[in-house]
Amino acid sequence: KNTESPLFLIHPIEGSITVFNTLASKLHIPSYGLQCTKAAPLDSIQNLASYYINCIKEIQPKGPYRISGYSFGACVAFEMCCQLQAQQSPTYLHNSLFLLDGSHSYVAAHTQSYRAKLTPGNEAQTETEAMCAFVQQFSGMEYNKLLDIFLPLPNLETRANAAADLITQNHKDISHKALTFAAVSFYNKLKAADKYVPESKYHSNVTLLKAKTHNEYGEGLGGDYRLSEVCDGKVFVHVVEGDHRSVLEGDGVESIIGIIHSTLAESRDSVREG
């Protein structure tokens, strides 16, 4: 039986953990993916993180914990470790945090870049932007066409419904109801990440695995995705092959696995020495 503590993997904004399939199959340690279900509170990153801490404690009641998140999930993973820090003092120092091309401010950089084009406080525009981004994950429909469809609709529910209609035209195998739920939850997660500000500094080390080919959002965040602003431990940055979408496949995932294994081996040694 593998006596190693597991690595908990926090989903990206889409809410599904299928992106971790390759990674999980190649890791030498057990791993659990946290998927976004209807029970997960999406009103704030703090509440979602607290809910997920309770989930991981059902599997592993005591720390130290190993937590990783991808993209939006990195924001949640960071907050989980901040909350565990408050609960576990001083043993939280032995927790391991791996952020896969994301950080506390990564998603907000995305949302702010398109919000610059919007009228402040205009919910209809914000919802429309989110629905366009949601549909574009599934189809190559032109952005302006999507705007014309979503903007005149009265509320989030009708927009999410219309998004599901558009997607099921080409993806008959996906349930309309599941897509409507996913679209609403996508919007709520965007909103939560957009307003998230860590309430305290994280006092331990963080490992950031960053995609080599990054988009303009990553560019504006600097070399460590602003982690040094919210973390007074060491921030270890590793650049891995791929872009934001492909980093968990191919050469990228091979490097990520190597870095996770070697980082955990080092922290195991330091615990023994400590």
C-alpha positions, 0 to 999 in steps of 0.5 A, a space after each residue: 500500500 502506498 503510504 505517501 500522502 496524496 496530492 489533491 488537484 483543484 479543477 480549472 474554471 470549467 469545473 472538471 478534472 479531466 485535464 489532470 488525467 495524464 498527470 494523475 496517471 503518471 504520478 508516483 503518489 496517490 492523487 485525488 481530483 476535486 470537481 466542482 459539484 452543485 454543493 460547492 459554494 461559488 460566492 467567494 474563493 474563501 468559501 469554496 476553499 473552505 468547502 474543499 478543505 473539508 472535502 480533503 479532510 474526509 480523505 486525509 484528516 491530518 496534514 501536512 497536505 499536498 495541494 495543486 491547482 491549475 489556472 482558476 484552481 491555482 487561486 483556490 489552492 492558494 487560498 486553501 493553503 492560507 486557511 490551513 496555515 491559520 488552522 494548523 500552526 505551525 505544522 502548515 510549514 510542511 504543506 506543499 503547494 504547486 500552482 499549475 500556470 495560475 496564481 491568486 491573481 491570474 484569473 483576475 488579470 484575464 477578467 480585468 483585461 476584458 472588463 476594460 472594454 465594458 461599462 462599469 457596473 453593467 451586469 448584462 455586459 459582464 454576463 455576456 462576456 462570460 457566456 461568450 468565453 464559455 461558448 468559445 470553449 466548445 465552438 469557434 463561433 465569432 465573438 461579435 455574433 455571440 455578443 448579438 445573441 447574449 446582450 439583449 437577453 434579460 438575465 443570467 438564466 436566459 443567457 446560460 440557457 442560450 449558451 447551452 442551446 448553441 453548444 448542443 447544436 454541435 455537441 448533441 452528446 452533452 446534456 442541455 441541463 448540465 451545460 446550463 448549470 456549467 455556464 452559470 457556475 462558470 460565471 460565478 467562478 469568474 466573479 469570485 476570482 475577479 474579486 478575490 484578494 488574499 486576506 493574509 500572507 502565505 508564510 511557506 514556499 510555493 512552486 509555480 509551474 509556468 507555461 513557456 508560451 504565455 498570453 498577454 495576461 501572463 505577460 502583465 503579471 510578471 515572472 512569478 504571477 505576482 506571488 511574491 506580493 502575497 507570499 513571504 516564503 520562497 517562490 520557486 518558478 519553473 518554466 515548462 513546455 506548452 501554453 496555458 491549454 497544453 501545459 498538462 500534456 506532452 513534454 509539459 506534463 513530463 517536466 511537471 511530474 519530475 518537478 513535483 516528485 523532486 520537490 516532494 523528495 526535498 521536503 521529505 528530507 527537510 522534515 527528517 532533518 528538521 
